[in-house]
Amino acid sequence: MRKDIMKALAMLTQVGISMIVPIFLCVWVGKALDKAFDTGVLFLLVFIVLGVGAAFRTLYMMTVFKYKKKAEEEQKRLDMFKGRSSDEK
């Protein structure tokens, strides 16, 4: 039980960091470019959109990897239950 809680906490932390870092980094770059080129908030808005897109892409890739790994483990378990190894496929 404790191991499951720790795994869930680690995943939650990883998701949070994976969402926050690209957004804040893009906000910082956007502000710096706006200040350097005196463009108001143009670069800030563009880079916020890019940061949010990057964050959600990372979240999507993490989710796909996690479910793919679980599906492979489940298939391996089913193959063992049926009495064959994964090499016989």
Biopython code that builds the backbone (N, CA, C, O; Angstrom):
import numpy as np
from Bio.PDB.StructureBuilder import StructureBuilder

atoms = [
    (1, "MET", "N", (0.828, -1.196, 0.000)),
    (1, "MET", "CA", (0.000, 0.000, 0.000)),
    (1, "MET", "C", (0.873, 1.261, 0.000)),
    (1, "MET", "O", (0.625, 2.190, -0.769)),
    (2, "ARG", "N", (1.868, 1.288, 0.843)),
    (2, "ARG", "CA", (2.747, 2.457, 0.942)),
    (2, "ARG", "C", (3.512, 2.661, -0.363)),
    (2, "ARG", "O", (3.761, 3.793, -0.778)),
    (3, "LYS", "N", (3.881, 1.553, -1.004)),
    (3, "LYS", "CA", (4.607, 1.639, -2.264)),
    (3, "LYS", "C", (3.732, 2.283, -3.344)),
    (3, "LYS", "O", (4.222, 3.072, -4.152)),
    (4, "ASP", "N", (2.449, 1.949, -3.357)),
    (4, "ASP", "CA", (1.525, 2.540, -4.322)),
    (4, "ASP", "C", (1.357, 4.041, -4.097)),
    (4, "ASP", "O", (1.281, 4.815, -5.051)),
    (5, "ILE", "N", (1.303, 4.437, -2.852)),
    (5, "ILE", "CA", (1.171, 5.859, -2.520)),
    (5, "ILE", "C", (2.414, 6.617, -2.966)),
    (5, "ILE", "O", (2.312, 7.723, -3.497)),
    (6, "MET", "N", (3.574, 6.031, -2.754)),
    (6, "MET", "CA", (4.824, 6.686, -3.159)),
    (6, "MET", "C", (4.921, 6.788, -4.680)),
    (6, "MET", "O", (5.399, 7.795, -5.203)),
    (7, "LYS", "N", (4.472, 5.756, -5.393)),
    (7, "LYS", "CA", (4.475, 5.806, -6.856)),
    (7, "LYS", "C", (3.537, 6.899, -7.359)),
    (7, "LYS", "O", (3.872, 7.641, -8.282)),
    (8, "ALA", "N", (2.358, 6.990, -6.741)),
    (8, "ALA", "CA", (1.391, 8.009, -7.140)),
    (8, "ALA", "C", (1.925, 9.413, -6.859)),
    (8, "ALA", "O", (1.746, 10.322, -7.670)),
    (9, "LEU", "N", (2.571, 9.585, -5.729)),
    (9, "LEU", "CA", (3.152, 10.885, -5.378)),
    (9, "LEU", "C", (4.278, 11.251, -6.337)),
    (9, "LEU", "O", (4.400, 12.408, -6.739)),
    (10, "ALA", "N", (5.096, 10.278, -6.701)),
    (10, "ALA", "CA", (6.182, 10.530, -7.654)),
    (10, "ALA", "C", (5.618, 10.921, -9.021)),
    (10, "ALA", "O", (6.128, 11.832, -9.672)),
    (11, "MET", "N", (4.572, 10.231, -9.446)),
    (11, "MET", "CA", (3.959, 10.547, -10.741)),
    (11, "MET", "C", (3.327, 11.941, -10.715)),
    (11, "MET", "O", (3.444, 12.692, -11.683)),
    (12, "LEU", "N", (2.669, 12.282, -9.627)),
    (12, "LEU", "CA", (2.056, 13.604, -9.492)),
    (12, "LEU", "C", (3.118, 14.705, -9.525)),
    (12, "LEU", "O", (2.928, 15.740, -10.164)),
    (13, "THR", "N", (4.215, 14.477, -8.845)),
    (13, "THR", "CA", (5.309, 15.446, -8.847)),
    (13, "THR", "C", (5.904, 15.595, -10.241)),
    (13, "THR", "O", (6.179, 16.707, -10.690)),
    (14, "GLN", "N", (6.100, 14.472, -10.920)),
    (14, "GLN", "CA", (6.660, 14.506, -12.267)),
    (14, "GLN", "C", (5.735, 15.250, -13.227)),
    (14, "GLN", "O", (6.199, 16.031, -14.058)),
    (15, "VAL", "N", (4.447, 15.012, -13.116)),
    (15, "VAL", "CA", (3.474, 15.707, -13.976)),
    (15, "VAL", "C", (3.499, 17.208, -13.691)),
    (15, "VAL", "O", (3.501, 18.019, -14.617)),
    (16, "GLY", "N", (3.516, 17.571, -12.428)),
    (16, "GLY", "CA", (3.539, 18.986, -12.064)),
    (16, "GLY", "C", (4.762, 19.705, -12.589)),
    (16, "GLY", "O", (4.658, 20.790, -13.161)),
    (17, "ILE", "N", (5.910, 19.105, -12.396)),
    (17, "ILE", "CA", (7.148, 19.724, -12.878)),
    (17, "ILE", "C", (7.163, 19.779, -14.396)),
    (17, "ILE", "O", (7.606, 20.769, -14.980)),
    (18, "SER", "N", (6.682, 18.721, -15.039)),
    (18, "SER", "CA", (6.657, 18.683, -16.505)),
    (18, "SER", "C", (5.702, 19.714, -17.098)),
    (18, "SER", "O", (5.861, 20.111, -18.252)),
    (19, "MET", "N", (4.727, 20.143, -16.333)),
    (19, "MET", "CA", (3.798, 21.163, -16.801)),
    (19, "MET", "C", (4.319, 22.572, -16.501)),
    (19, "MET", "O", (4.182, 23.469, -17.333)),
    (20, "ILE", "N", (4.903, 22.771, -15.347)),
    (20, "ILE", "CA", (5.296, 24.110, -14.911)),
    (20, "ILE", "C", (6.560, 24.615, -15.599)),
    (20, "ILE", "O", (6.621, 25.774, -16.009)),
    (21, "VAL", "N", (7.560, 23.763, -15.726)),
    (21, "VAL", "CA", (8.863, 24.207, -16.243)),
    (21, "VAL", "C", (8.768, 24.788, -17.655)),
    (21, "VAL", "O", (9.256, 25.898, -17.868)),
    (22, "PRO", "N", (8.161, 24.094, -18.641)),
    (22, "PRO", "CA", (8.125, 24.703, -19.976)),
    (22, "PRO", "C", (7.327, 26.007, -20.029)),
    (22, "PRO", "O", (7.676, 26.922, -20.776)),
    (23, "ILE", "N", (6.261, 26.089, -19.238)),
    (23, "ILE", "CA", (5.447, 27.303, -19.255)),
    (23, "ILE", "C", (6.244, 28.475, -18.686)),
    (23, "ILE", "O", (6.289, 29.544, -19.295)),
    (24, "PHE", "N", (6.871, 28.288, -17.527)),
    (24, "PHE", "CA", (7.647, 29.378, -16.936)),
    (24, "PHE", "C", (8.855, 29.743, -17.783)),
    (24, "PHE", "O", (9.199, 30.919, -17.903)),
    (25, "LEU", "N", (9.492, 28.752, -18.366)),
    (25, "LEU", "CA", (10.638, 29.031, -19.227)),
    (25, "LEU", "C", (10.217, 29.850, -20.444)),
    (25, "LEU", "O", (10.910, 30.789, -20.835)),
    (26, "CYS", "N", (9.094, 29.495, -21.034)),
    (26, "CYS", "CA", (8.608, 30.246, -22.199)),
    (26, "CYS", "C", (8.145, 31.651, -21.813)),
    (26, "CYS", "O", (8.334, 32.592, -22.584)),
    (27, "VAL", "N", (7.549, 31.805, -20.643)),
    (27, "VAL", "CA", (7.169, 33.142, -20.176)),
    (27, "VAL", "C", (8.415, 34.000, -20.004)),
    (27, "VAL", "O", (8.414, 35.168, -20.393)),
    (28, "TRP", "N", (9.465, 33.451, -19.436)),
    (28, "TRP", "CA", (10.704, 34.178, -19.234)),
    (28, "TRP", "C", (11.328, 34.588, -20.572)),
    (28, "TRP", "O", (11.756, 35.730, -20.738)),
    (29, "VAL", "N", (11.376, 33.645, -21.529)),
    (29, "VAL", "CA", (11.939, 33.951, -22.849)),
    (29, "VAL", "C", (11.084, 35.002, -23.558)),
    (29, "VAL", "O", (11.618, 35.931, -24.165)),
    (30, "GLY", "N", (9.763, 34.858, -23.483)),
    (30, "GLY", "CA", (8.869, 35.827, -24.120)),
    (30, "GLY", "C", (9.041, 37.230, -23.565)),
    (30, "GLY", "O", (9.089, 38.200, -24.320)),
    (31, "LYS", "N", (9.135, 37.339, -22.234)),
    (31, "LYS", "CA", (9.349, 38.658, -21.622)),
    (31, "LYS", "C", (10.691, 39.255, -22.032)),
    (31, "LYS", "O", (10.787, 40.451, -22.305)),
    (32, "ALA", "N", (11.723, 38.418, -22.072)),
    (32, "ALA", "CA", (13.048, 38.905, -22.445)),
    (32, "ALA", "C", (13.056, 39.399, -23.892)),
    (32, "ALA", "O", (13.643, 40.440, -24.188)),
    (33, "LEU", "N", (12.411, 38.662, -24.786)),
    (33, "LEU", "CA", (12.361, 39.089, -26.183)),
    (33, "LEU", "C", (11.523, 40.363, -26.352)),
    (33, "LEU", "O", (11.883, 41.246, -27.131)),
    (34, "ASP", "N", (10.408, 40.455, -25.623)),
    (34, "ASP", "CA", (9.594, 41.675, -25.685)),
    (34, "ASP", "C", (10.378, 42.887, -25.190)),
    (34, "ASP", "O", (10.276, 43.979, -25.749)),
    (35, "LYS", "N", (11.156, 42.678, -24.141)),
    (35, "LYS", "CA", (11.956, 43.779, -23.608)),
    (35, "LYS", "C", (13.074, 44.153, -24.590)),
    (35, "LYS", "O", (13.367, 45.332, -24.785)),
    (36, "ALA", "N", (13.690, 43.144, -25.203)),
    (36, "ALA", "CA", (14.800, 43.405, -26.116)),
    (36, "ALA", "C", (14.335, 44.101, -27.395)),
    (36, "ALA", "O", (15.023, 44.987, -27.902)),
    (37, "PHE", "N", (13.179, 43.711, -27.915)),
    (37, "PHE", "CA", (12.698, 44.270, -29.181)),
    (37, "PHE", "C", (11.595, 45.311, -29.006)),
    (37, "PHE", "O", (11.092, 45.855, -29.989)),
    (38, "ASP", "N", (11.216, 45.590, -27.744)),
    (38, "ASP", "CA", (10.183, 46.586, -27.431)),
    (38, "ASP", "C", (8.904, 46.328, -28.235)),
    (38, "ASP", "O", (8.422, 47.203, -28.955)),
    (39, "THR", "N", (8.360, 45.103, -28.098)),
    (39, "THR", "CA", (7.176, 44.698, -28.874)),
    (39, "THR", "C", (5.918, 44.565, -28.026)),
    (39, "THR", "O", (4.954, 43.942, -28.470)),
    (40, "GLY", "N", (5.895, 45.109, -26.861)),
    (40, "GLY", "CA", (4.702, 44.999, -26.015)),
    (40, "GLY", "C", (4.621, 43.605, -25.404)),
    (40, "GLY", "O", (5.492, 43.206, -24.630)),
    (41, "VAL", "N", (3.567, 42.867, -25.758)),
    (41, "VAL", "CA", (3.402, 41.515, -25.217)),
    (41, "VAL", "C", (3.318, 40.460, -26.327)),
    (41, "VAL", "O", (2.858, 39.346, -26.079)),
    (42, "LEU", "N", (3.744, 40.788, -27.512)),
    (42, "LEU", "CA", (3.641, 39.875, -28.651)),
    (42, "LEU", "C", (4.379, 38.560, -28.398)),
    (42, "LEU", "O", (3.785, 37.486, -28.484)),
    (43, "PHE", "N", (5.667, 38.647, -28.087)),
    (43, "PHE", "CA", (6.447, 37.430, -27.863)),
    (43, "PHE", "C", (5.978, 36.678, -26.628)),
    (43, "PHE", "O", (6.016, 35.448, -26.594)),
    (44, "LEU", "N", (5.539, 37.409, -25.620)),
    (44, "LEU", "CA", (5.038, 36.763, -24.409)),
    (44, "LEU", "C", (3.849, 35.869, -24.733)),
    (44, "LEU", "O", (3.793, 34.722, -24.290)),
    (45, "LEU", "N", (2.906, 36.387, -25.499)),
    (45, "LEU", "CA", (1.731, 35.588, -25.860)),
    (45, "LEU", "C", (2.099, 34.380, -26.721)),
    (45, "LEU", "O", (1.585, 33.281, -26.514)),
    (46, "VAL", "N", (2.984, 34.590, -27.679)),
    (46, "VAL", "CA", (3.408, 33.485, -28.549)),
    (46, "VAL", "C", (4.100, 32.402, -27.735)),
    (46, "VAL", "O", (3.824, 31.215, -27.908)),
    (47, "PHE", "N", (4.984, 32.807, -26.863)),
    (47, "PHE", "CA", (5.729, 31.820, -26.089)),
    (47, "PHE", "C", (4.883, 31.165, -25.000)),
    (47, "PHE", "O", (5.161, 30.029, -24.618)),
    (48, "ILE", "N", (3.866, 31.843, -24.494)),
    (48, "ILE", "CA", (2.945, 31.185, -23.555)),
    (48, "ILE", "C", (2.217, 30.049, -24.266)),
    (48, "ILE", "O", (2.086, 28.952, -23.723)),
    (49, "VAL", "N", (1.749, 30.315, -25.475)),
    (49, "VAL", "CA", (1.067, 29.268, -26.248)),
    (49, "VAL", "C", (2.025, 28.108, -26.514)),
    (49, "VAL", "O", (1.645, 26.945, -26.375)),
    (50, "LEU", "N", (3.261, 28.419, -26.893)),
    (50, "LEU", "CA", (4.253, 27.360, -27.129)),
    (50, "LEU", "C", (4.553, 26.576, -25.848)),
    (50, "LEU", "O", (4.692, 25.353, -25.891)),
    (51, "GLY", "N", (4.653, 27.257, -24.732)),
    (51, "GLY", "CA", (4.937, 26.594, -23.460)),
    (51, "GLY", "C", (3.810, 25.669, -23.032)),
    (51, "GLY", "O", (4.056, 24.552, -22.579)),
    (52, "VAL", "N", (2.575, 26.132, -23.174)),
    (52, "VAL", "CA", (1.431, 25.294, -22.818)),
    (52, "VAL", "C", (1.361, 24.086, -23.756)),
    (52, "VAL", "O", (1.079, 22.971, -23.319)),
    (53, "GLY", "N", (1.617, 24.315, -25.036)),
    (53, "GLY", "CA", (1.625, 23.201, -25.995)),
    (53, "GLY", "C", (2.704, 22.185, -25.667)),
    (53, "GLY", "O", (2.462, 20.979, -25.723)),
    (54, "ALA", "N", (3.888, 22.661, -25.327)),
    (54, "ALA", "CA", (4.982, 21.756, -24.965)),
    (54, "ALA", "C", (4.655, 20.977, -23.693)),
    (54, "ALA", "O", (4.962, 19.790, -23.589)),
    (55, "ALA", "N", (4.035, 21.650, -22.733)),
    (55, "ALA", "CA", (3.678, 20.982, -21.481)),
    (55, "ALA", "C", (2.651, 19.877, -21.720)),
    (55, "ALA", "O", (2.788, 18.777, -21.184)),
    (56, "PHE", "N", (1.637, 20.158, -22.512)),
    (56, "PHE", "CA", (0.621, 19.137, -22.769)),
    (56, "PHE", "C", (1.153, 18.012, -23.643)),
    (56, "PHE", "O", (0.721, 16.868, -23.500)),
    (57, "ARG", "N", (2.088, 18.314, -24.548)),
    (57, "ARG", "CA", (2.699, 17.256, -25.346)),
    (57, "ARG", "C", (3.506, 16.324, -24.440)),
    (57, "ARG", "O", (3.451, 15.104, -24.593)),
    (58, "THR", "N", (4.245, 16.895, -23.509)),
    (58, "THR", "CA", (5.014, 16.088, -22.569)),
    (58, "THR", "C", (4.095, 15.219, -21.726)),
    (58, "THR", "O", (4.377, 14.041, -21.510)),
    (59, "LEU", "N", (3.000, 15.794, -21.251)),
    (59, "LEU", "CA", (2.028, 15.039, -20.468)),
    (59, "LEU", "C", (1.433, 13.902, -21.285)),
    (59, "LEU", "O", (1.262, 12.794, -20.777)),
    (60, "TYR", "N", (1.117, 14.168, -22.543)),
    (60, "TYR", "CA", (0.574, 13.136, -23.432)),
    (60, "TYR", "C", (1.586, 12.004, -23.632)),
    (60, "TYR", "O", (1.228, 10.829, -23.559)),
    (61, "MET", "N", (2.841, 12.359, -23.884)),
    (61, "MET", "CA", (3.864, 11.342, -24.105)),
    (61, "MET", "C", (4.097, 10.501, -22.845)),
    (61, "MET", "O", (4.309, 9.293, -22.943)),
    (62, "MET", "N", (4.060, 11.117, -21.683)),
    (62, "MET", "CA", (4.205, 10.373, -20.436)),
    (62, "MET", "C", (3.051, 9.394, -20.254)),
    (62, "MET", "O", (3.259, 8.254, -19.840)),
    (63, "THR", "N", (1.845, 9.837, -20.561)),
    (63, "THR", "CA", (0.674, 8.986, -20.420)),
    (63, "THR", "C", (0.720, 7.819, -21.389)),
    (63, "THR", "O", (0.436, 6.684, -21.007)),
    (64, "VAL", "N", (1.073, 8.083, -22.638)),
    (64, "VAL", "CA", (1.160, 7.013, -23.638)),
    (64, "VAL", "C", (2.200, 5.986, -23.209)),
    (64, "VAL", "O", (1.951, 4.784, -23.302)),
    (65, "PHE", "N", (3.362, 6.437, -22.740)),
    (65, "PHE", "CA", (4.410, 5.524, -22.305)),
    (65, "PHE", "C", (3.938, 4.671, -21.138)),
    (65, "PHE", "O", (4.183, 3.465, -21.101)),
    (66, "LYS", "N", (3.263, 5.301, -20.186)),
    (66, "LYS", "CA", (2.807, 4.571, -18.993)),
    (66, "LYS", "C", (1.795, 3.489, -19.361)),
    (66, "LYS", "O", (1.895, 2.360, -18.881)),
    (67, "TYR", "N", (0.814, 3.826, -20.216)),
    (67, "TYR", "CA", (-0.196, 2.842, -20.583)),
    (67, "TYR", "C", (0.370, 1.760, -21.493)),
    (67, "TYR", "O", (-0.065, 0.611, -21.426)),
    (68, "LYS", "N", (1.334, 2.109, -22.341)),
    (68, "LYS", "CA", (1.966, 1.113, -23.200)),
    (68, "LYS", "C", (2.732, 0.105, -22.348)),
    (68, "LYS", "O", (2.678, -1.100, -22.596)),
    (69, "LYS", "N", (3.435, 0.603, -21.357)),
    (69, "LYS", "CA", (4.188, -0.267, -20.460)),
    (69, "LYS", "C", (3.238, -1.191, -19.692)),
    (69, "LYS", "O", (3.515, -2.382, -19.548)),
    (70, "LYS", "N", (2.127, -0.652, -19.203)),
    (70, "LYS", "CA", (1.162, -1.475, -18.478)),
    (70, "LYS", "C", (0.540, -2.530, -19.376)),
    (70, "LYS", "O", (0.314, -3.660, -18.943)),
    (71, "ALA", "N", (0.257, -2.168, -20.639)),
    (71, "ALA", "CA", (-0.327, -3.122, -21.586)),
    (71, "ALA", "C", (0.651, -4.253, -21.881)),
    (71, "ALA", "O", (0.246, -5.411, -21.982)),
    (72, "GLU", "N", (1.937, -3.927, -22.020)),
    (72, "GLU", "CA", (2.940, -4.964, -22.257)),
    (72, "GLU", "C", (3.050, -5.903, -21.059)),
    (72, "GLU", "O", (3.158, -7.117, -21.232)),
    (73, "GLU", "N", (3.022, -5.356, -19.858)),
    (73, "GLU", "CA", (3.077, -6.190, -18.654)),
    (73, "GLU", "C", (1.850, -7.092, -18.563)),
    (73, "GLU", "O", (1.967, -8.262, -18.200)),
    (74, "GLU", "N", (0.686, -6.560, -18.887)),
    (74, "GLU", "CA", (-0.542, -7.353, -18.849)),
    (74, "GLU", "C", (-0.502, -8.476, -19.885)),
    (74, "GLU", "O", (-0.926, -9.597, -19.605)),
    (75, "GLN", "N", (0.007, -8.175, -21.079)),
    (75, "GLN", "CA", (0.112, -9.196, -22.119)),
    (75, "GLN", "C", (1.078, -10.298, -21.688)),
    (75, "GLN", "O", (0.826, -11.479, -21.927)),
    (76, "LYS", "N", (2.174, -9.910, -21.059)),
    (76, "LYS", "CA", (3.146, -10.894, -20.577)),
    (76, "LYS", "C", (2.509, -11.786, -19.521)),
    (76, "LYS", "O", (2.729, -12.997, -19.502)),
    (77, "ARG", "N", (1.715, -11.176, -18.641)),
    (77, "ARG", "CA", (1.028, -11.942, -17.599)),
    (77, "ARG", "C", (0.021, -12.910, -18.204)),
    (77, "ARG", "O", (-0.087, -14.052, -17.756)),
    (78, "LEU", "N", (-0.725, -12.461, -19.227)),
    (78, "LEU", "CA", (-1.685, -13.342, -19.887)),
    (78, "LEU", "C", (-0.993, -14.492, -20.597)),
    (78, "LEU", "O", (-1.479, -15.623, -20.577)),
    (79, "ASP", "N", (0.151, -14.203, -21.231)),
    (79, "ASP", "CA", (0.904, -15.256, -21.901)),
    (79, "ASP", "C", (1.406, -16.291, -20.911)),
    (79, "ASP", "O", (1.390, -17.487, -21.201)),
    (80, "MET", "N", (1.850, -15.842, -19.747)),
    (80, "MET", "CA", (2.310, -16.782, -18.724)),
    (80, "MET", "C", (1.147, -17.619, -18.212)),
    (80, "MET", "O", (1.313, -18.804, -17.923)),
    (81, "PHE", "N", (-0.019, -17.016, -18.098)),
    (81, "PHE", "CA", (-1.199, -17.724, -17.628)),
    (81, "PHE", "C", (-1.617, -18.805, -18.624)),
    (81, "PHE", "O", (-2.058, -19.883, -18.224)),
    (82, "LYS", "N", (-1.482, -18.522, -19.910)),
    (82, "LYS", "CA", (-1.837, -19.480, -20.952)),
    (82, "LYS", "C", (-0.781, -20.557, -21.133)),
    (82, "LYS", "O", (-1.005, -21.532, -21.850)),
    (83, "GLY", "N", (0.360, -20.390, -20.494)),
    (83, "GLY", "CA", (1.380, -21.411, -20.536)),
    (83, "GLY", "C", (2.360, -21.284, -21.685)),
    (83, "GLY", "O", (2.996, -22.265, -22.069)),
    (84, "ARG", "N", (2.489, -20.107, -22.229)),
    (84, "ARG", "CA", (3.464, -19.916, -23.289)),
    (84, "ARG", "C", (4.319, -18.703, -22.946)),
    (84, "ARG", "O", (3.904, -17.811, -22.205)),
    (85, "SER", "N", (5.501, -18.698, -23.496)),
    (85, "SER", "CA", (6.396, -17.565, -23.237)),
    (85, "SER", "C", (6.235, -16.545, -24.348)),
    (85, "SER", "O", (5.638, -16.839, -25.384)),
    (86, "SER", "N", (6.763, -15.353, -24.141)),
    (86, "SER", "CA", (6.642, -14.297, -25.151)),
    (86, "SER", "C", (7.520, -14.567, -26.359)),
    (86, "SER", "O", (7.339, -13.925, -27.394)),
    (87, "ASP", "N", (8.476, -15.507, -26.266)),
    (87, "ASP", "CA", (9.352, -15.846, -27.378)),
    (87, "ASP", "C", (8.645, -16.719, -28.420)),
    (87, "ASP", "O", (9.115, -16.805, -29.554)),
    (88, "GLU", "N", (7.531, -17.366, -28.070)),
    (88, "GLU", "CA", (6.854, -18.298, -28.967)),
    (88, "GLU", "C", (5.946, -17.609, -29.974)),
    (88, "GLU", "O", (5.424, -18.266, -30.875)),
    (89, "LYS", "N", (5.749, -16.330, -29.846)),
    (89, "LYS", "CA", (4.810, -15.612, -30.729)),
    (89, "LYS", "C", (5.243, -15.601, -32.148)),
    (89, "LYS", "O", (4.555, -15.036, -32.998)),
]
sb = StructureBuilder()
sb.init_structure("model")
sb.init_model(0)
sb.init_chain("A")
sb.init_seg("    ")
for serial, (resi, resn, name, xyz) in enumerate(atoms, 1):
    if name == "N":
        sb.init_residue(resn, " ", resi, " ")
    sb.init_atom(name, np.array(xyz, "f"), 0.0, 1.0, " ", f" {name:<3s}", serial, name[0])
structure = sb.get_structure()
